[in-house]
């Protein structure tokens, strides 16, 4: 090891010491999967911000600045952050149960909505903005570098940064030992269940007010960014080894500098940077930062972060994917049922990593119209509905999942179909989206505050993108 310069990191000083490949692998293996009994759950909900009365008009930067300044004074348990295009994200703290997570985030969202309503603004749950073109709101060196990097691959990167929104579910990695709740099984299940979730919760069929031909245009855009930045590693090895290799072979987004613009190298992997030491040797701080610039559909951050779900319609639409995913991963019986339901889909990946394979493409394009994806979704929702009472979920959560099942999954539809059906009804497809309603009783399945932005987020998330 060499280069003993020091750098201030998070208010502390640690040596700015060059890394070897072996050290990179050891560090990544040590932090990406923190195993143990699954006990906590978290969610990160992203929202588009639209004008309350004329959502097809862009919100000016000045109005966004005023709104976010007002939100900084609101006491929240979730961390509130702003995305490059002005989207809002709330990231829950790790919760000891699904019910606790829902209660916390719902209360925080109520507070946020009240402030925004006073500014004639509103939160909108869509996977991609149907009206507005990408426009940067945040002017920071990180996003300058990210934009320059992604622009080399085409326009998809700017859409991802500025006009997309998602629901990201965060779950513990799982046991070190094998079994339905083991980290190896959960890593595999997250990638195989992913296309079922893409299809069931697709909610971004429009771009520029016109259908794109894809039910999840957001997932299409992620795929277009490319496998190095937005792809998963192969599932043919142990999760730790596969992810460590992927991190080393992924392209470097930028080389940061203390002053001036950050350098955006072309076709430089982290492995090549370690070996060459140019333009300067990478350090552990650089590795930490590199990990935050990778956006696979499932990101291991000690816990598992499932990133493939479009933002959902209505005030509480985000609860359904949170509940379904939590049930299918944290209830052993439901996890086994989900494993059996998605295992037959494996051959349709053609051995290619997510999301750059035929299965994920079909999920984003045609959704549950695909017979095999529909069959898997039906089985998975049935397992989730049976498991939710065992996890302590109350009637409101189970009713929301049951309503979604009846309105969409059973019929081979997703929220994207509602947007397409209503396309000619008026200029605001988001406003006419149905709010989740309580399922009729006869159809139910029987089965400390701080200021905004100051808390640990879902499973301790702290990356800015």
JOQUINOR-V495640 format. One record per residue. N is the residue number from 0. PHI is phi in whole degrees, -180 to 180 (NA if undefined). PSI is psi as a letter, one per 30 degrees, with the letter a starting at -180 (NA if undefined). OMEGA is omega in radians with two decimals (NA if undefined). Layout:
# JOQUINOR-V495640
n=<N | N>
phi=<PHI | PHI>
psi=<PSI | PSI>
omega=<OMEGA | OMEGA>
This chain:
# JOQUINOR-V495640
n=<0 | 1 | 2 | 3 | 4 | 5 | 6 | 7 | 8 | 9 | 10 | 11 | 12 | 13 | 14 | 15 | 16 | 17 | 18 | 19 | 20 | 21 | 22 | 23 | 24 | 25 | 26 | 27 | 28 | 29 | 30 | 31 | 32 | 33 | 34 | 35 | 36 | 37 | 38 | 39 | 40 | 41 | 42 | 43 | 44 | 45 | 46 | 47 | 48 | 49 | 50 | 51 | 52 | 53 | 54 | 55 | 56 | 57 | 58 | 59 | 60 | 61 | 62 | 63 | 64 | 65 | 66 | 67 | 68 | 69 | 70 | 71 | 72 | 73 | 74 | 75 | 76 | 77 | 78 | 79 | 80 | 81 | 82 | 83 | 84 | 85 | 86 | 87 | 88 | 89 | 90 | 91 | 92 | 93 | 94 | 95 | 96 | 97 | 98 | 99 | 100 | 101 | 102 | 103 | 104 | 105 | 106 | 107 | 108 | 109 | 110 | 111 | 112 | 113 | 114 | 115 | 116 | 117 | 118 | 119 | 120 | 121 | 122 | 123 | 124 | 125 | 126 | 127 | 128 | 129 | 130 | 131 | 132 | 133 | 134 | 135 | 136 | 137 | 138 | 139 | 140 | 141 | 142 | 143 | 144 | 145 | 146 | 147 | 148 | 149 | 150 | 151 | 152 | 153 | 154 | 155 | 156 | 157 | 158 | 159 | 160 | 161 | 162 | 163 | 164 | 165 | 166 | 167 | 168 | 169 | 170 | 171 | 172 | 173 | 174 | 175 | 176 | 177 | 178 | 179 | 180 | 181 | 182 | 183 | 184 | 185 | 186 | 187 | 188 | 189 | 190 | 191 | 192 | 193 | 194 | 195 | 196 | 197 | 198 | 199 | 200 | 201 | 202 | 203 | 204 | 205 | 206 | 207 | 208 | 209 | 210 | 211 | 212 | 213 | 214 | 215 | 216 | 217 | 218 | 219 | 220 | 221 | 222 | 223 | 224 | 225 | 226 | 227 | 228 | 229 | 230 | 231 | 232 | 233 | 234 | 235 | 236 | 237 | 238 | 239 | 240 | 241 | 242 | 243 | 244 | 245 | 246 | 247 | 248 | 249 | 250 | 251 | 252 | 253 | 254 | 255 | 256 | 257 | 258 | 259 | 260 | 261 | 262 | 263 | 264 | 265 | 266 | 267 | 268 | 269 | 270 | 271 | 272 | 273 | 274 | 275 | 276 | 277 | 278 | 279 | 280 | 281 | 282 | 283 | 284 | 285 | 286 | 287 | 288 | 289 | 290 | 291 | 292 | 293 | 294 | 295 | 296 | 297 | 298 | 299 | 300 | 301 | 302 | 303 | 304 | 305 | 306 | 307 | 308 | 309 | 310 | 311 | 312 | 313 | 314 | 315 | 316 | 317 | 318 | 319 | 320 | 321 | 322 | 323 | 324 | 325 | 326 | 327 | 328 | 329 | 330 | 331 | 332 | 333 | 334 | 335 | 336 | 337 | 338 | 339 | 340 | 341 | 342 | 343 | 344 | 345 | 346 | 347 | 348 | 349 | 350 | 351 | 352 | 353 | 354 | 355 | 356 | 357 | 358 | 359 | 360 | 361 | 362 | 363 | 364 | 365 | 366 | 367 | 368 | 369 | 370 | 371 | 372 | 373 | 374 | 375 | 376 | 377 | 378 | 379 | 380 | 381 | 382 | 383 | 384 | 385 | 386 | 387 | 388 | 389 | 390 | 391 | 392 | 393 | 394 | 395 | 396 | 397 | 398 | 399 | 400 | 401 | 402 | 403 | 404 | 405 | 406 | 407 | 408 | 409 | 410 | 411 | 412 | 413 | 414 | 415 | 416 | 417 | 418 | 419 | 420 | 421 | 422 | 423 | 424 | 425 | 426 | 427 | 428 | 429 | 430 | 431 | 432 | 433 | 434 | 435 | 436 | 437 | 438 | 439 | 440 | 441 | 442 | 443 | 444 | 445 | 446 | 447 | 448 | 449 | 450 | 451 | 452 | 453 | 454 | 455 | 456 | 457 | 458 | 459 | 460 | 461 | 462 | 463 | 464>
phi=<NA | -148 | 59 | -92 | -61 | -117 | -140 | -77 | -131 | 59 | 88 | -115 | -117 | -132 | -59 | -91 | -109 | -65 | -106 | -100 | -59 | -63 | -69 | -61 | -59 | -65 | -65 | -65 | -60 | -77 | -111 | -81 | -131 | -97 | -88 | 157 | -61 | -64 | -131 | -126 | -141 | -146 | -145 | -122 | -111 | -102 | -138 | -78 | -109 | -123 | -62 | -65 | -105 | -144 | -65 | -77 | -89 | -68 | -79 | -70 | -56 | -65 | -70 | -64 | -58 | -64 | -65 | -71 | -64 | -67 | -69 | -64 | -90 | -89 | -73 | -131 | -85 | -85 | -81 | -106 | -131 | -116 | -86 | -55 | -91 | 95 | -63 | -104 | -129 | -111 | -117 | -70 | -73 | -58 | -111 | -79 | -158 | -61 | -61 | -63 | -63 | -62 | -61 | -64 | -70 | -62 | -64 | -65 | -65 | -60 | -66 | -65 | -62 | -63 | -66 | -65 | -61 | -66 | -103 | 59 | -127 | -149 | -82 | -129 | -96 | -138 | -68 | -148 | -66 | -80 | -113 | -92 | -82 | -60 | -147 | -70 | -103 | -84 | -115 | -131 | -61 | -59 | -78 | -60 | -68 | -62 | -63 | -63 | -66 | -73 | -60 | -65 | -99 | 117 | -79 | -60 | -61 | -68 | -62 | -59 | -68 | -116 | -133 | -119 | -153 | -147 | -115 | -113 | -100 | -114 | -131 | -60 | -64 | 112 | -65 | -70 | -76 | -70 | 131 | -57 | -106 | -78 | -67 | -66 | -65 | -67 | -63 | -63 | -63 | -59 | -77 | -82 | -76 | -49 | -65 | -65 | -69 | -56 | -68 | -69 | -108 | -56 | -154 | -152 | -89 | -120 | -148 | 62 | 67 | -126 | -62 | -92 | 90 | -125 | -73 | -118 | -64 | -58 | -67 | -58 | -64 | -60 | -63 | -69 | -66 | 112 | -70 | -66 | -93 | -126 | -108 | -97 | -76 | -61 | -99 | -98 | -141 | -69 | -56 | -64 | -66 | -65 | -69 | -61 | -63 | -62 | -62 | -67 | -94 | -82 | -70 | -76 | -74 | -161 | -110 | -77 | -130 | -68 | -132 | 80 | -66 | -82 | -76 | -114 | -71 | -111 | 59 | -111 | -83 | -65 | -62 | -64 | -65 | -61 | -71 | -86 | 70 | -120 | -76 | -157 | -66 | -74 | -116 | -62 | -64 | -65 | -64 | -56 | -69 | -56 | -62 | -79 | -100 | -105 | -128 | -70 | -64 | -128 | -112 | -84 | -129 | 91 | -100 | -103 | -113 | -90 | -111 | -96 | -97 | -62 | -56 | -109 | -74 | 83 | -64 | -116 | -60 | -64 | -66 | -64 | -63 | -59 | -68 | -63 | -65 | -60 | -63 | -73 | -103 | -100 | -97 | -57 | -67 | -68 | -62 | -69 | -64 | -64 | -59 | -67 | -71 | -97 | -57 | -64 | -77 | -57 | -65 | -77 | -79 | 56 | 74 | -97 | -67 | -72 | -94 | -94 | -147 | -61 | -67 | -66 | -63 | -62 | -62 | -73 | -83 | -111 | 61 | -79 | -68 | -72 | -59 | -72 | -67 | -64 | -60 | -66 | -65 | -59 | -65 | -70 | -66 | -62 | -65 | -65 | -63 | -70 | -82 | -57 | -61 | -67 | -89 | 88 | -69 | -83 | -59 | -63 | -72 | -65 | -65 | -62 | -67 | -63 | -65 | -63 | -57 | -72 | -76 | -119 | -61 | -58 | -94 | 72 | -117 | -145 | -56 | -59 | -65 | -63 | -63 | -68 | -63 | -95 | -56 | -97 | -83 | 165 | -81 | -129 | -63 | -70 | -64 | -88 | -66 | -70 | -84 | -57 | -121 | -69 | -72 | -54 | -57 | -68 | -109 | -70 | -78 | -88 | -111 | NA | -77 | -138 | -69 | -56 | 87 | -102 | -97 | -62 | -95 | -52 | 59 | 78 | -61 | -141 | -80 | -90 | -138>
psi=<k | a | i | g | l | l | k | k | j | h | f | l | k | l | k | i | k | k | l | l | e | e | e | e | e | e | e | e | e | f | f | e | j | j | l | l | k | j | f | l | k | l | k | j | k | k | k | k | j | l | k | e | f | i | f | f | k | k | k | l | e | e | e | e | e | e | e | e | e | e | f | f | f | k | k | k | f | l | k | k | l | k | l | e | g | g | l | k | k | k | j | l | l | k | k | f | l | e | e | e | e | e | e | e | e | e | e | e | e | e | e | e | e | e | e | e | e | f | g | h | l | l | k | k | j | k | f | k | k | f | e | k | l | k | k | k | e | k | i | l | e | e | f | e | e | e | e | e | e | f | f | f | g | a | f | e | e | e | e | e | e | f | g | l | l | l | j | k | k | k | l | l | e | l | l | e | l | l | l | f | g | l | e | e | e | e | e | e | e | e | e | e | f | e | f | e | e | e | e | e | g | k | h | i | f | k | k | h | g | k | k | f | g | k | e | i | e | e | e | e | e | e | e | f | f | l | f | e | e | g | l | l | l | l | g | g | a | k | e | e | e | e | e | e | e | e | e | e | g | k | k | k | e | l | j | l | l | e | k | l | l | k | k | j | l | k | h | j | l | e | e | e | e | e | e | e | g | k | f | l | k | k | l | e | e | e | e | e | e | e | e | f | g | k | h | l | f | j | k | j | h | e | l | k | j | j | g | g | k | k | k | l | l | l | e | g | f | f | e | e | e | e | e | e | e | e | e | f | e | f | j | e | e | e | e | e | e | e | e | e | e | f | e | f | f | e | f | f | f | g | g | k | l | l | g | i | l | e | e | e | e | e | e | e | e | f | b | g | f | j | e | e | e | e | e | e | e | e | e | e | e | e | e | e | e | e | f | e | e | f | g | g | k | l | e | e | e | e | e | e | e | e | e | e | e | e | e | d | e | e | g | g | l | l | f | e | e | e | e | e | e | g | e | g | f | l | f | i | f | e | e | g | k | k | k | k | l | k | k | k | e | f | g | k | k | h | NA | j | k | l | l | k | g | f | l | k | a | j | h | g | k | g | l | g | NA>
omega=<-3.04 | 3.06 | -3.01 | 3.03 | -3.14 | 3.12 | 3.06 | -3.14 | 3.10 | 3.10 | 3.09 | 3.10 | 3.06 | -3.07 | 3.05 | -2.99 | -3.13 | -3.10 | 2.95 | 3.10 | -3.13 | 3.12 | 3.10 | 3.14 | -3.13 | 3.14 | -3.13 | 3.12 | -3.06 | -3.04 | -2.97 | -3.14 | 3.08 | -2.94 | 3.13 | -3.13 | 3.09 | -3.06 | -3.06 | 3.13 | 3.09 | 3.11 | 3.04 | -3.07 | 3.11 | -3.10 | 2.90 | 3.08 | -3.12 | 2.98 | -3.06 | -3.02 | -3.12 | -3.00 | 3.12 | 3.08 | -3.14 | 3.05 | -3.09 | 3.09 | -3.13 | 3.11 | 3.06 | 3.11 | -3.12 | -3.13 | -3.12 | 3.04 | 3.11 | -3.12 | 3.13 | -3.13 | -3.06 | 3.09 | -3.12 | 2.99 | 3.09 | 3.05 | 3.12 | 3.11 | -3.12 | 3.12 | -3.03 | -3.12 | -3.11 | 3.07 | 3.11 | 3.07 | 2.97 | 3.14 | -3.07 | 2.90 | 3.07 | -3.10 | -3.13 | 3.12 | 3.06 | -3.12 | 3.12 | 3.14 | -3.13 | -3.11 | -3.11 | -3.05 | 3.14 | 3.12 | 3.12 | 3.12 | 3.08 | 3.14 | 3.13 | -3.12 | -3.14 | 3.12 | -3.11 | 3.12 | 3.09 | 3.09 | -3.09 | 3.08 | 3.13 | 3.02 | -3.14 | 3.14 | 3.06 | 3.12 | 3.08 | -3.13 | -3.08 | -3.06 | -2.84 | 3.05 | -3.12 | 3.13 | -3.11 | 3.01 | -3.14 | 3.10 | 3.13 | -3.08 | 3.11 | -3.08 | 2.98 | -3.13 | -3.14 | 3.13 | 3.13 | 3.14 | -3.06 | 3.13 | 3.14 | -3.14 | -3.14 | -3.02 | -3.04 | -3.10 | -3.14 | 3.06 | 3.13 | -3.07 | -2.84 | -3.02 | 3.14 | 3.12 | -3.02 | 2.89 | -3.12 | -3.12 | -3.09 | -3.08 | 3.05 | -3.08 | 3.13 | -3.11 | 2.98 | -3.10 | 3.11 | 3.12 | -3.09 | -3.13 | 3.08 | -3.04 | 3.12 | 3.13 | -3.10 | 3.06 | 3.11 | -3.08 | -3.13 | -3.13 | 3.14 | 3.06 | -3.07 | -3.13 | 3.06 | 3.11 | 3.06 | -3.07 | -3.05 | -3.03 | 3.11 | -3.07 | -3.14 | -3.07 | -3.01 | 3.02 | -3.06 | 3.13 | -3.13 | 3.07 | 3.12 | -3.01 | 3.12 | 3.09 | 3.03 | 3.07 | 3.09 | 3.13 | 3.06 | -3.12 | 3.08 | 3.14 | -3.12 | 3.11 | 3.01 | -3.03 | -3.12 | -3.09 | -2.98 | 3.14 | 3.10 | 3.02 | 3.04 | 3.14 | -3.03 | 3.10 | 3.08 | -3.09 | -3.10 | -3.12 | -3.11 | -3.12 | 3.11 | 3.09 | -3.13 | -3.14 | -3.13 | -3.06 | 3.11 | -3.12 | 3.06 | 3.14 | -3.08 | 2.98 | -3.03 | 3.10 | 3.10 | -3.12 | 3.07 | -3.12 | 3.12 | 3.13 | 3.13 | -3.09 | 3.13 | 3.06 | 3.07 | 3.08 | 3.11 | 3.09 | 3.12 | 3.12 | 3.11 | -3.07 | -3.07 | -3.07 | -3.08 | 0.10 | 2.95 | -3.12 | 3.10 | -3.12 | 3.09 | 3.08 | 3.07 | 3.10 | 3.11 | -3.12 | 3.12 | -3.13 | 3.14 | -3.14 | 3.09 | -3.02 | 3.09 | 3.13 | 3.04 | -3.08 | 3.10 | -3.13 | -2.92 | 2.95 | 3.07 | 3.14 | -3.13 | -2.91 | -2.92 | -3.00 | 3.05 | 2.95 | -3.00 | -3.10 | 3.07 | -3.14 | -3.02 | -3.12 | -3.14 | -3.08 | -3.06 | 3.10 | 3.08 | -3.10 | -3.11 | -3.11 | 3.14 | -3.14 | -3.06 | 3.13 | -2.97 | 3.02 | -3.04 | -3.12 | 3.12 | 3.11 | 3.11 | 3.10 | 3.12 | 3.12 | -3.14 | -3.10 | -3.04 | -3.10 | 3.13 | 3.14 | -2.99 | -3.07 | 3.14 | 3.03 | -3.10 | 3.12 | -3.09 | -3.13 | 3.06 | -0.14 | -3.02 | 3.08 | -3.04 | -3.11 | 3.13 | 3.11 | 3.11 | 3.14 | -3.11 | -3.06 | -2.99 | 3.07 | -3.06 | 2.95 | 3.03 | -3.02 | -3.10 | 3.06 | 3.11 | 3.13 | 3.13 | -3.13 | 3.11 | -3.14 | -3.10 | 3.10 | 3.09 | 3.12 | -3.14 | -3.14 | 3.09 | -3.03 | -3.00 | 3.07 | 3.11 | 3.10 | 3.10 | 3.13 | -3.13 | -3.10 | -3.09 | 3.13 | -3.13 | 3.09 | 3.12 | 3.10 | 3.12 | 3.11 | 3.12 | 3.11 | -3.07 | -3.08 | -3.00 | -2.93 | -3.11 | -3.06 | -3.14 | -3.11 | 3.02 | 3.10 | 3.10 | -3.13 | 3.08 | 3.13 | 3.12 | 3.12 | -3.06 | -3.02 | -3.08 | -3.10 | -3.09 | -3.06 | -3.01 | 3.12 | -3.11 | -3.09 | -3.08 | 3.09 | -3.09 | 3.02 | 3.09 | -3.14 | 3.10 | 3.12 | 3.09 | -3.05 | -3.10 | -3.10 | -3.12 | 3.03 | 3.13 | 3.03 | NA | -2.98 | 2.98 | 3.12 | -3.07 | 3.05 | -3.05 | -3.01 | 2.88 | -3.12 | -3.09 | -3.12 | 3.06 | -3.13 | 3.10 | -3.14 | -3.03 | -3.14 | NA>
